[in-house]
Amino acid sequence: MPIFLYLELNFFAIAILFVIALNMRRQGSRYLFDQKLFLMLLSVCTLLLALDSWMRVLNGKPGEHITLLYTLAIVVYNILNPIICMIWYYYVDYYVYGDKARITKILFPLFLPVAINAVLSVASIFSNIYFIFDENNLYDQGRFIYILLGICLYIIMYTAVFLIKNRQKITQKEFFYFIFFAIPPSLGGILQVIVSGINIIWITATLSILIIFINIQKEQLHTDYLTGVNNRRYLDTFLHTIIRNKGCGLIAGIMIDIDSFKMINDVYGHDQGDEALKHTAQLLRDTFRKTDFIARYGGDEFVVIMEINVQSELTAMVQRLKENVSQFNLKKLAPYEINLSMGYDYQVKESKLSTGELLKRIDYLMYLDKQKIHTFTK
């Protein structure tokens, strides 16, 4: 492949990574931990693309200073190869568990092969472990370049096994995108080893990063950051969509409010208040079908939108939710009890009533339910 084509492709990939970083920067100057890991991924990939371009320019150029610059570039390049794989694993692990402390506990299984690779990369200056130059400064692969490939594949497979073991903790779409991430650069890496001089690994890695970023952004737009259910913005979009889908059947809605939520915050602290919201969201996920739409409406309120055929389906789901809440409290999974006030109703799909009016109706019914509880407890 002509050198100018390599440089154009690398420059295009760097431009894509820059746009992604710029787009993330617009979200604010303070980054969450997963965003920091993702930015590290972008930075290392950009550096690898820049080093690859630099080595293309230096290849075959005469002079001792060229040899020195080329050697420095390729040593750093080889050191960074498994590091970007390691950052990817940490990003996936944190995405699944959301635990920074866990990252330090699992550091060693990946850090050790990365450290070994760094030693071998530096040692390659004095031998032909990873690379060799002839008298014209033309690059060729070293005898043991397969070690570098093996270390990278080890980390990639380590990440894949982790994803398979924890696939129940993420959605099917997230699992697919995370698994897919490794495929293009892995194929590029294998091609790079088989055919000396061909290197498209970091161009393909840019494609993977772009796909992940697009889907992360989509999830952030639609998902409540604390509970993981849909947010209010996406609820409005969903309701507009469902009302356009004409047909028979009923649209049912349930408005849900956590009773005594302020007391949980005041007595147990705001961290436990956040946990109460997460517990409630999980109870809703465990109760309702995958086709049902669950959203955090605001504060301690949630909304469930369902498509049903008969009214009895709605009452059955409400009863199932009450039973699940009762089981949660019996197991004493929290230092407080979760109790919910609910308002629910339905309308015919072809009804002239708007979905906004349905929300107002179930919100009023939920208010009446809460008033009954307060009257009963006085």
C-alpha positions as CSV (number, residue, x, y, z in Angstrom):
1,M,0.0,0.0,0.0
2,P,1.5,3.4,-0.9
3,I,2.7,5.5,2.0
4,F,0.5,8.5,1.2
5,L,-2.6,6.3,1.5
6,Y,-1.5,5.0,4.9
7,L,-0.9,8.6,6.0
8,E,-4.3,9.7,4.7
9,L,-6.1,6.8,6.5
10,N,-4.2,7.4,9.7
11,F,-5.0,11.2,9.6
12,F,-8.6,10.4,8.9
13,A,-8.7,8.1,12.0
14,I,-7.0,10.7,14.2
15,A,-9.6,13.3,13.0
16,I,-12.4,10.9,14.0
17,L,-10.9,10.4,17.5
18,F,-10.4,14.2,17.9
19,V,-14.1,14.8,17.1
20,I,-15.1,12.2,19.6
21,A,-12.9,13.8,22.3
22,L,-14.3,17.2,21.4
23,N,-17.9,15.9,21.6
24,M,-17.2,14.5,25.1
25,R,-15.6,17.8,26.2
26,R,-18.9,19.6,25.5
27,Q,-20.5,17.5,28.3
28,G,-18.5,19.5,30.9
29,S,-15.0,19.9,32.2
30,R,-15.5,17.3,35.0
31,Y,-15.4,13.7,33.7
32,L,-16.8,10.6,35.3
33,F,-14.4,7.7,35.8
34,D,-15.7,5.7,32.8
35,Q,-15.3,8.8,30.7
36,K,-11.7,9.2,31.9
37,L,-11.0,5.6,30.9
38,F,-12.6,6.2,27.5
39,L,-10.5,9.4,27.0
40,M,-7.4,7.4,27.8
41,L,-8.4,4.9,25.2
42,L,-8.8,7.7,22.6
43,S,-5.5,9.3,23.6
44,V,-3.5,6.0,23.3
45,C,-5.1,5.1,20.0
46,T,-4.3,8.6,18.7
47,L,-0.7,8.3,19.8
48,L,-0.4,4.9,18.2
49,L,-1.7,6.2,14.9
50,A,0.7,9.2,15.1
51,L,3.6,6.8,15.8
52,D,2.6,4.5,13.0
53,S,2.6,7.5,10.6
54,W,5.9,8.7,11.8
55,M,7.5,5.3,11.4
56,R,6.1,5.1,7.8
57,V,7.9,8.4,7.0
58,L,11.2,7.3,8.6
59,N,11.3,3.8,7.1
60,G,14.2,3.5,4.7
61,K,15.6,7.0,5.4
62,P,19.4,7.0,5.8
63,G,21.3,8.4,8.8
64,E,22.2,7.5,12.4
65,H,19.8,10.1,13.8
66,I,17.0,8.5,11.8
67,T,17.8,5.1,13.3
68,L,17.6,6.6,16.8
69,L,14.3,8.3,16.1
70,Y,12.9,5.2,14.4
71,T,14.0,3.0,17.3
72,L,12.5,5.3,19.9
73,A,9.2,5.4,18.0
74,I,8.9,1.7,17.6
75,V,9.8,0.9,21.2
76,V,7.1,3.2,22.4
77,Y,4.7,1.9,19.8
78,N,5.3,-1.7,20.9
79,I,4.9,-0.8,24.6
80,L,1.6,0.9,24.0
81,N,0.0,-2.0,22.0
82,P,-1.1,-4.1,25.0
83,I,-1.7,-1.0,27.2
84,I,-4.6,0.0,25.0
85,C,-6.0,-3.5,25.4
86,M,-5.6,-3.2,29.1
87,I,-7.4,0.1,29.3
88,W,-10.2,-1.4,27.2
89,Y,-10.6,-4.2,29.8
90,Y,-10.7,-1.7,32.7
91,Y,-13.3,0.3,30.8
92,V,-15.5,-2.7,30.3
93,D,-15.0,-3.9,33.9
94,Y,-16.0,-0.5,35.3
95,Y,-19.0,-0.3,32.9
96,V,-20.3,-3.6,34.2
97,Y,-19.5,-3.2,38.0
98,G,-19.2,0.6,38.4
99,D,-16.5,0.0,41.1
100,K,-13.2,2.0,41.0
101,A,-11.8,0.0,43.9
102,R,-12.3,-3.2,42.0
103,I,-9.9,-2.0,39.3
104,T,-7.0,-1.9,41.6
105,K,-7.8,-5.3,43.0
106,I,-7.7,-6.9,39.5
107,L,-4.7,-5.0,38.3
108,F,-2.1,-7.8,38.5
109,P,-3.4,-10.3,35.9
110,L,-3.2,-7.8,33.2
111,F,-0.4,-5.5,34.4
112,L,2.2,-8.4,34.6
113,P,2.0,-9.3,30.8
114,V,2.0,-5.6,30.0
115,A,5.2,-5.1,32.1
116,I,6.8,-8.1,30.5
117,N,6.1,-6.7,27.0
118,A,7.6,-3.3,28.0
119,V,10.8,-5.1,29.1
120,L,10.9,-7.1,25.8
121,S,10.2,-3.9,23.8
122,V,13.2,-2.1,25.3
123,A,15.4,-5.3,25.0
124,S,14.6,-5.3,21.3
125,I,16.9,-2.4,20.9
126,F,19.8,-4.7,21.5
127,S,18.4,-7.8,19.8
128,N,15.9,-8.7,17.2
129,I,13.1,-9.8,19.6
130,Y,10.4,-7.5,18.1
131,F,12.0,-5.6,15.3
132,I,15.2,-5.3,13.2
133,F,16.6,-2.7,10.9
134,D,18.9,-3.3,8.0
135,E,21.7,-1.0,7.0
136,N,19.2,1.1,5.0
137,N,16.9,1.6,8.0
138,L,14.3,-0.7,6.5
139,Y,12.1,-2.2,9.2
140,D,11.4,-5.9,9.5
141,Q,9.7,-8.0,12.2
142,G,11.8,-9.7,14.8
143,R,12.0,-13.4,15.6
144,F,9.6,-13.2,18.6
145,I,7.0,-10.6,17.4
146,Y,4.4,-13.3,18.1
147,I,5.0,-12.7,21.8
148,L,3.6,-9.2,21.4
149,L,0.6,-10.5,19.5
150,G,0.1,-13.3,22.1
151,I,0.0,-10.7,25.0
152,C,-2.5,-8.5,23.1
153,L,-4.7,-11.5,22.3
154,Y,-4.5,-12.8,25.9
155,I,-5.9,-9.5,27.2
156,I,-8.6,-9.4,24.5
157,M,-9.6,-13.0,25.3
158,Y,-9.5,-12.1,29.1
159,T,-12.0,-9.3,28.4
160,A,-14.2,-11.6,26.2
161,V,-14.4,-14.2,29.0
162,F,-15.2,-11.5,31.5
163,L,-18.0,-10.3,29.3
164,I,-19.4,-13.8,28.8
165,K,-19.4,-14.5,32.5
166,N,-21.2,-11.2,33.3
167,R,-23.5,-10.9,30.3
168,Q,-26.5,-11.0,32.6
169,K,-25.4,-7.7,34.2
170,I,-25.6,-5.7,30.9
171,T,-28.1,-5.6,28.0
172,Q,-27.9,-7.8,25.0
173,K,-27.0,-4.8,22.8
174,E,-24.2,-3.7,25.1
175,F,-22.8,-7.3,25.2
176,F,-22.8,-7.4,21.4
177,Y,-21.0,-4.0,21.0
178,F,-18.4,-4.8,23.6
179,I,-17.6,-8.2,22.0
180,F,-17.6,-6.7,18.5
181,F,-15.1,-4.0,19.7
182,A,-12.2,-6.5,19.7
183,I,-12.9,-8.2,16.3
184,P,-11.7,-5.5,13.8
185,P,-8.4,-4.7,15.5
186,S,-7.7,-8.4,16.2
187,L,-8.1,-9.2,12.5
188,G,-5.9,-6.3,11.7
189,G,-3.2,-7.4,14.2
190,I,-3.2,-11.0,12.8
191,L,-2.9,-9.5,9.3
192,Q,0.0,-7.3,10.5
193,V,2.0,-10.3,11.7
194,I,1.3,-12.5,8.7
195,V,2.0,-9.8,6.1
196,S,5.0,-7.6,7.2
197,G,4.5,-4.0,6.3
198,I,0.7,-4.1,6.4
199,N,-0.7,-2.2,9.4
200,I,-4.3,-1.3,9.7
201,I,-4.9,-2.4,13.3
202,W,-5.3,1.1,14.8
203,I,-7.5,2.3,11.9
204,T,-9.8,-0.6,12.6
205,A,-9.6,0.1,16.3
206,T,-10.8,3.6,15.6
207,L,-13.9,2.1,13.9
208,S,-14.6,0.1,17.0
209,I,-14.1,3.1,19.3
210,L,-16.5,5.1,17.1
211,I,-19.2,2.4,17.2
212,I,-18.9,2.2,21.0
213,F,-19.0,5.9,21.4
214,I,-22.1,6.3,19.3
215,N,-24.0,3.7,21.3
216,I,-22.7,5.1,24.6
217,Q,-24.0,8.5,23.7
218,K,-27.3,7.0,22.6
219,E,-27.7,5.3,26.0
220,Q,-26.7,8.5,27.9
221,L,-29.4,10.4,26.0
222,H,-32.1,7.8,26.8
223,T,-31.0,6.5,30.2
224,D,-31.3,7.8,33.7
225,Y,-27.7,7.9,35.0
226,L,-28.6,6.7,38.5
227,T,-31.1,3.9,38.1
228,G,-30.3,2.7,34.6
229,V,-33.9,2.8,33.4
230,N,-35.2,5.2,30.7
231,N,-35.3,8.9,31.5
232,R,-38.0,11.5,31.2
233,R,-36.8,12.8,27.8
234,Y,-37.0,9.3,26.3
235,L,-40.5,8.8,27.8
236,D,-41.8,11.7,25.8
237,T,-40.3,10.3,22.6
238,F,-41.6,6.8,23.4
239,L,-45.2,8.1,24.0
240,H,-45.1,10.1,20.7
241,T,-44.0,6.9,18.9
242,I,-46.6,4.6,20.6
243,I,-49.5,6.8,19.8
244,R,-48.5,6.9,16.1
245,N,-48.6,3.1,16.0
246,K,-52.2,2.6,15.3
247,G,-53.9,-0.7,16.0
248,C,-56.1,-2.6,18.4
249,G,-55.3,-3.1,22.0
250,L,-54.8,-0.9,25.0
251,I,-52.1,1.5,26.3
252,A,-51.7,1.1,30.0
253,G,-49.8,3.4,32.4
254,I,-48.6,3.1,36.0
255,M,-47.3,6.1,38.0
256,I,-45.2,5.0,41.0
257,D,-44.0,7.0,43.9
258,I,-41.7,5.9,46.8
259,D,-43.4,6.5,50.1
260,S,-41.5,8.4,52.8
261,F,-38.5,8.9,50.5
262,K,-37.6,12.1,52.3
263,M,-37.4,10.2,55.6
264,I,-35.1,7.6,54.0
265,N,-32.8,10.5,53.0
266,D,-33.0,12.3,56.3
267,V,-32.5,9.2,58.5
268,Y,-30.2,7.0,56.5
269,G,-28.4,9.6,54.3
270,H,-28.6,10.5,50.6
271,D,-26.4,7.5,49.6
272,Q,-29.1,5.2,51.0
273,G,-31.7,7.4,49.2
274,D,-29.9,6.7,45.9
275,E,-29.8,3.0,46.8
276,A,-33.6,3.1,47.4
277,L,-34.1,4.5,43.9
278,K,-31.8,1.8,42.5
279,H,-33.7,-1.0,44.4
280,T,-37.0,0.4,43.1
281,A,-35.8,0.4,39.6
282,Q,-34.6,-3.2,39.9
283,L,-37.9,-4.2,41.4
284,L,-39.6,-2.7,38.3
285,R,-37.2,-4.5,35.9
286,D,-37.9,-7.8,37.8
287,T,-41.6,-7.3,37.6
288,F,-42.4,-6.1,34.2
289,R,-41.8,-7.6,30.7
290,K,-38.9,-6.7,28.5
291,T,-41.4,-5.1,26.1
292,D,-42.8,-2.8,28.8
293,F,-41.3,0.7,29.0
294,I,-39.9,1.8,32.4
295,A,-38.8,5.3,33.1
296,R,-37.8,7.5,36.0
297,Y,-40.3,10.3,35.8
298,G,-38.5,12.6,38.2
299,G,-37.3,12.6,41.8
300,D,-38.7,9.4,43.4
301,E,-41.3,8.8,40.8
302,F,-41.3,6.2,38.1
303,V,-43.6,5.5,35.1
304,V,-44.4,2.2,33.4
305,I,-46.1,2.1,30.0
306,M,-47.5,-1.1,28.7
307,E,-49.3,-2.4,25.6
308,I,-52.0,-4.9,26.8
309,N,-55.0,-6.7,25.3
310,V,-57.3,-6.7,28.3
311,Q,-57.6,-4.8,31.6
312,S,-56.8,-7.8,33.7
313,E,-53.2,-7.8,32.5
314,L,-52.7,-4.4,34.0
315,T,-54.1,-5.4,37.4
316,A,-52.1,-8.6,37.4
317,M,-48.8,-6.7,36.8
318,V,-49.7,-4.3,39.6
319,Q,-50.3,-7.2,42.0
320,R,-47.1,-8.8,40.9
321,L,-45.2,-5.6,41.7
322,K,-46.8,-5.4,45.2
323,E,-45.7,-9.0,45.8
324,N,-42.1,-8.4,44.7
325,V,-41.9,-5.3,47.0
326,S,-43.3,-7.4,49.9
327,Q,-40.6,-10.1,49.2
328,F,-37.9,-7.4,49.1
329,N,-38.9,-6.1,52.5
330,L,-39.2,-9.6,54.0
331,K,-35.6,-10.3,53.0
332,K,-34.4,-7.1,54.7
333,L,-32.1,-6.2,51.9
334,A,-32.0,-2.6,53.1
335,P,-32.2,-0.9,56.5
336,Y,-35.5,0.5,55.5
337,E,-38.7,-0.8,53.9
338,I,-39.7,0.2,50.4
339,N,-43.4,1.0,50.0
340,L,-44.9,2.4,46.8
341,S,-48.0,4.5,46.0
342,M,-49.4,3.7,42.6
343,G,-51.9,5.1,40.2
344,Y,-52.8,3.1,37.0
345,D,-55.2,3.3,34.2
346,Y,-55.5,2.5,30.5
347,Q,-56.9,3.8,27.2
348,V,-57.8,2.4,23.8
349,K,-55.0,2.9,21.3
350,E,-57.4,4.7,18.9
351,S,-58.8,6.9,21.7
352,K,-58.9,10.6,21.1
353,L,-57.3,11.1,24.5
354,S,-53.6,12.0,24.3
355,T,-50.9,10.1,26.2
356,G,-50.3,13.3,28.1
357,E,-53.8,13.1,29.5
358,L,-53.2,9.5,30.4
359,L,-50.1,10.6,32.4
360,K,-52.1,13.3,34.2
361,R,-54.8,10.7,35.0
362,I,-52.4,8.1,36.5
363,D,-50.5,10.9,38.4
364,Y,-53.8,12.0,40.0
365,L,-54.7,8.4,40.9
366,M,-51.3,7.9,42.4
367,Y,-51.8,11.0,44.5
368,L,-55.1,9.6,45.8
369,D,-53.4,6.3,46.6
370,K,-50.7,8.2,48.6
371,Q,-53.4,10.2,50.4
372,K,-55.1,6.9,51.5
373,I,-51.9,5.7,53.0
374,H,-51.3,8.9,54.9
375,T,-54.9,8.9,56.2
376,F,-54.5,5.2,57.3
377,T,-51.3,5.8,59.1
378,K,-52.5,8.9,61.1
